[in-house]
Amino acid sequence: MKTVIDYVLYFFFYSALGWLVESIYCSVGEKKWINRGFLTGPICPIYGTGAVVLSVCLTPFKDKWYLVFIIGLILADIVEFITSVIMEKLFHARWWDYSDRFLNIQGRICFRHSIYWGIASLAFTYLVHPFFLNNIFVHLPDKYKTPLLTVILVIFAFDLINAVRAAMDIRKFMMKLTGLYDNIASTIGEIRNNVEQRLENVQNKITKQGMKLATWTAEVNQQLSDARKKFDKMQKEPENKDAGREEKKIYRILTRSSALRDSASRRMDYIQEILDDIIARIKDEDDEMY
């Protein structure tokens, strides 16, 4: 008949075995050694817990393999889900996340791993546990069980205390990091709002100034056009004998000084080029702003 000591030994044995298998599996993929345990020592308590639960609950159903598969699947999922919740609440961190997996529940359990647990339950019930039970545990004398368990418990207690302290430090760090992230996000939001408001004000000012400049440019162009027409008219000898004295006077000055005519023409062309350049620059700046 199994005693409490036997089941506690099962717990530590399968915790160590599960740690070894998972660490090797992950190390092969990463091509370097990875300690998958929560503790410093070679132990993953979730595997020991699962093994004890399966050993106690599945033994009555050994004659019906499909019940072993279904019940083992459900029990393993319950253990995994509860363990995930407890570790997250205590240490503010997750040791596994199935959020990207098909049919997952809160990222704690998923369909694929549930099937794995069902298969593992069959393997554990019909192969693994009978093998170790008949080849290791049956040869362990009862008088050595208590001393052995005492040593294991002492080492486990120190390791657990050290791991809890480290995890609490991680939890505090994560809380500070979360607060810092919130402050940064809030500051960035305020800066963005201020920049958007200032940008909107600048755009409004540019639009107003652009409208004023467009109006002024149109007026200047009209004045230049009128001046050019008058200038072209004065270049010809007035045919009307009754033409005003001022026109005749201006005509005589202009016709007798070709340099003056050329200078005036160049200045008007230069002014027109400046206006065209100003208009082009304003259009380019508007395009860049929007």
C-alpha positions in Angstrom: 0.0 0.0 0.0 1.3 3.4 -1.0 2.1 5.9 1.8 2.3 9.7 1.7 6.1 9.4 1.6 5.9 7.3 -1.5 3.8 9.9 -3.3 6.1 12.7 -2.2 9.1 10.8 -3.6 7.1 10.3 -6.8 6.6 14.1 -6.9 10.3 14.9 -6.7 11.4 12.1 -9.0 9.0 13.1 -11.8 9.7 16.8 -11.2 13.4 16.0 -11.9 12.6 13.7 -14.8 10.3 16.3 -16.4 12.9 19.0 -15.9 15.5 16.9 -17.7 13.3 16.0 -20.7 12.0 19.6 -21.2 15.5 21.1 -20.8 17.0 18.7 -23.4 14.1 19.3 -25.8 14.4 23.1 -25.6 18.2 23.0 -25.7 18.2 21.0 -28.9 16.1 23.7 -30.6 18.2 26.6 -29.3 21.5 24.7 -29.8 22.6 25.7 -26.3 21.8 24.4 -22.8 18.6 25.9 -21.3 17.5 25.4 -17.8 13.7 25.2 -18.0 13.1 25.0 -14.3 11.6 27.7 -12.2 14.0 26.8 -9.4 17.8 26.8 -9.5 18.0 23.0 -9.0 17.0 20.3 -11.5 13.3 20.3 -10.9 10.0 21.4 -12.5 7.2 21.0 -9.9 4.5 21.0 -12.4 5.6 17.6 -13.8 5.8 16.1 -10.3 2.3 17.4 -9.5 0.9 16.0 -12.7 2.5 12.7 -12.1 1.1 12.4 -8.6 -2.4 13.4 -9.8 -2.3 10.9 -12.7 -1.0 8.2 -10.5 -3.8 8.6 -7.9 -6.7 9.4 -10.3 -6.0 7.1 -13.3 -5.1 3.9 -11.5 -8.9 2.9 -11.1 -9.3 3.3 -14.9 -6.3 1.3 -16.1 -8.6 -1.2 -17.8 -10.1 1.4 -20.1 -7.4 3.2 -22.1 -9.8 5.8 -23.6 -10.9 6.9 -20.2 -7.2 7.2 -19.2 -6.7 9.4 -22.3 -9.7 11.6 -21.6 -9.4 11.9 -17.9 -5.6 12.4 -18.0 -6.0 15.1 -20.6 -8.5 17.0 -18.5 -6.6 16.6 -15.2 -3.3 17.7 -16.8 -5.0 20.8 -18.3 -6.5 21.7 -14.9 -3.1 21.4 -13.3 -1.4 23.4 -16.0 -4.1 26.1 -15.9 -4.1 26.5 -12.1 -0.3 26.5 -12.0 -0.1 29.3 -14.6 -2.6 31.4 -12.7 -0.9 31.0 -9.4 2.6 31.8 -10.8 1.3 34.9 -12.6 -0.6 36.2 -9.6 2.4 35.6 -7.3 5.3 36.7 -9.5 3.6 38.9 -12.2 5.2 36.8 -14.9 4.3 33.9 -17.3 6.5 30.9 -17.8 4.6 29.7 -20.9 2.1 31.4 -23.3 -0.1 29.6 -25.9 -1.9 32.7 -27.1 -0.9 32.1 -30.7 -2.0 28.4 -30.6 -5.3 27.0 -31.9 -8.1 26.7 -29.4 -6.3 28.2 -26.4 -7.8 29.4 -23.1 -6.2 32.7 -22.0 -2.9 31.4 -23.4 -2.6 29.0 -20.5 -3.7 25.8 -22.2 -4.3 24.9 -25.8 -5.8 22.1 -27.9 -2.4 20.8 -29.2 -0.9 20.5 -25.7 -4.1 18.9 -24.4 -3.7 16.1 -26.9 0.0 15.8 -25.9 -1.2 15.5 -22.3 -3.7 12.8 -23.2 -0.9 10.8 -25.0 1.4 11.4 -22.1 -1.2 10.1 -19.7 -1.4 6.8 -21.7 2.4 6.6 -21.8 2.7 7.4 -18.1 0.0 4.9 -16.9 1.0 1.9 -19.1 4.8 2.4 -19.7 6.7 5.1 -17.7 5.3 4.7 -14.1 5.2 0.8 -14.2 8.8 0.8 -15.4 10.2 3.1 -12.7 8.0 1.5 -10.1 9.3 -2.0 -10.8 12.9 -1.0 -11.4 13.6 1.8 -8.9 11.0 2.4 -6.3 10.4 -1.3 -5.4 14.1 -1.6 -4.6 14.2 1.4 -2.3 14.1 0.1 1.3 11.5 1.8 3.5 14.2 2.7 6.1 15.9 4.9 3.6 12.9 6.7 2.3 12.4 9.1 5.3 16.1 10.2 5.5 16.2 10.6 1.7 13.0 12.6 1.6 14.2 14.8 4.5 17.4 15.8 2.6 15.5 16.5 -0.5 12.9 18.6 1.3 15.6 20.7 3.0 17.4 21.4 -0.3 14.1 22.0 -2.0 13.0 24.5 0.7 16.2 26.6 0.4 16.0 26.5 -3.4 12.3 27.5 -3.3 13.0 30.4 -0.9 15.8 31.7 -3.1 13.6 31.4 -6.2 10.7 33.2 -4.6 12.9 36.1 -3.6 14.3 36.3 -7.1 10.8 36.1 -8.5 9.5 38.8 -6.2 12.4 41.1 -7.3 11.3 40.4 -10.9 7.7 41.2 -10.0 8.8 44.5 -8.4 10.9 45.3 -11.5 8.0 44.5 -13.8 5.7 46.7 -11.8 8.1 49.6 -12.0 8.6 48.9 -15.7 4.9 49.0 -16.3 4.6 52.3 -14.4 7.4 53.7 -16.4 5.8 52.5 -19.7 2.5 54.2 -18.7 4.3 57.5 -17.9 6.1 57.4 -21.2 2.9 56.6 -23.1 1.1 59.5 -21.4 4.0 61.9 -22.1 4.1 60.8 -25.7 0.4 61.4 -26.0 0.6 64.9 -24.6 3.6 65.8 -26.9 1.7 64.4 -29.9 -1.4 66.5 -29.1 0.7 69.6 -28.6 2.6 69.1 -31.9 -0.7 68.4 -33.7 -2.2 71.6 -32.3 0.8 73.7 -33.2 1.0 72.2 -36.6 -2.6 73.0 -37.2 -2.0 76.6 -36.1 1.0 76.9 -38.4 -1.0 75.5 -41.3 -3.8 78.0 -40.6 -1.3 80.9 -40.6 0.4 79.7 -43.7 -3.0 79.4 -45.4 -4.0 82.9 -44.4 -0.6 84.4 -45.5 -0.8 82.4 -48.7 -4.2 83.9 -49.5 -3.0 87.4 -48.8 0.1 86.9 -50.9 -2.0 85.5 -53.7 -4.2 88.5 -53.6 -1.2 90.9 -53.5 0.4 89.0 -56.4 -2.7 89.3 -58.5 -2.8 93.0 -57.9 0.9 93.4 -58.7 0.6 91.4 -61.8 -2.4 93.5 -62.9 -0.4 96.7 -62.3 2.6 95.3 -64.2 0.4 94.3 -67.0 -1.2 97.8 -67.2 2.3 99.4 -67.0 3.6 97.2 -69.8 0.7 98.1 -72.0 1.3 101.8 -71.4 4.9 101.4 -72.0 4.3 99.5 -75.3 1.9 102.2 -76.3 4.4 105.0 -75.6 7.0 103.2 -77.7 5.1 104.2 -80.8 4.8 107.8 -82.1 1.4 109.2 -81.0 -0.7 109.6 -84.1 -3.2 111.7 -82.4 -2.1 115.3 -82.6 -4.3 116.1 -79.6 -2.4 113.6 -77.4 -1.6 114.9 -73.9 1.6 116.8 -73.3 2.7 114.3 -70.6 2.5 111.4 -73.0 4.5 113.3 -75.6 7.0 114.3 -73.1 7.5 110.7 -71.8 7.6 109.5 -75.4 10.4 111.9 -76.3 12.4 110.9 -73.2 12.0 107.2 -73.9 12.7 107.3 -77.6 15.8 109.4 -77.2 17.2 107.1 -74.5 17.4 103.4 -75.7 19.4 102.6 -72.5 16.5 103.8 -70.4 14.0 101.7 -72.4 16.2 98.6 -72.1 16.8 99.2 -68.3 13.1 99.6 -67.6 12.2 96.5 -69.6 14.9 94.4 -67.8 13.7 95.7 -64.4 10.1 94.7 -65.2 11.2 91.2 -66.3 13.3 90.9 -63.2 10.4 91.8 -61.0 8.2 89.3 -62.8 10.8 86.5 -62.3 10.9 87.3 -58.5 7.2 87.1 -58.3 7.1 83.8 -60.1 9.8 82.4 -57.9 7.9 83.5 -54.7 4.7 81.9 -55.9 6.6 78.6 -56.8 8.2 78.5 -53.3 4.9 79.0 -51.5 3.3 76.2 -53.5 6.3 73.9 -52.7 6.0 74.7 -49.0 2.3 74.0 -49.0 2.8 70.7 -50.6 5.4 69.7 -48.0 3.2 70.7 -45.1 0.3 68.6 -46.4 
